[in-house]
Amino acid sequence: MSAIGVAISPTAVFSGSVDGDWRVSLVNPQAIVHVVGRAVFAAFLKCFVATDRVMTLEQMLQLNSLHVAKDSPARNRNLQVLAFLMAGTLYELGDALQELCDAKVYEKLSDKSSWTPVNEARARWHKNKLMSKFRNQLGHHLGDPDVYTKGLDAMLQGNADLLLARGRGRARHSDEYPGAWDALFRGSDIDEAGFQQGLLLTKTTHLELPDQLLAVFAEVLDSCGIPVLDQRSKP
């Protein structure tokens, strides 16, 4: 209801420009949440928070690629840390997608096609044991102590020289500790094939899922009888 008691039709409006600033505004959000369901709407909000994390990490990866010297220790360190943080975020997004599934979002969709790629991502990421290791040992956590001791024992076999740290110049942010990462990798029980599989899964998911999620949200609104107006200007 408006301030003067006139009912306002619930509507989702995409405005702005496809090549410039744009926004999605929900008119009469109380009515929209009532029709969609609080559990489904809240589950979408959690997924959108995860999407913002994905976008932030994606942009930081781009900035690292564009503005940090290609052969520098800093570029290698940034790429490594950001990739594992991305994997950890996508693992948690898999949990959020499961919560969206548990909220019966599928039943809200007249056209199920938009849900198919999102549901496939959910199936790949939710409770994925390999990606759980990426999150817990390499990404969102620093790794368990026994992982480091196991990796250290593996590194010390043969007693070869250990490259502990390297850097470039006096700037602190130019440094990295490859020896520490080597111990973590060796102790995590992820072989080279596992690393490549995890990184490929991370790359393909983060490039596609954000847009797919918004498409599912718009389809839910439309299926619930809420007009979705795309008023964005196009070239």
Secondary structure as UniProt FT lines:
FT   TURN            3..4
FT   STRAND          11..17
FT   TURN            18..19
FT   STRAND          22..27
FT   HELIX           29..36
FT   HELIX           38..67
FT   TURN            70..71
FT   HELIX           73..102
FT   TURN            103..104
FT   HELIX           105..108
FT   HELIX           112..114
FT   HELIX           115..125
FT   TURN            126..127
FT   HELIX           129..133
FT   HELIX           134..139
FT   HELIX           145..156
FT   TURN            157..158
FT   HELIX           172..174
FT   HELIX           178..187
FT   TURN            188..189
FT   HELIX           192..223
FT   TURN            224..225
FT   STRAND          228..230
//
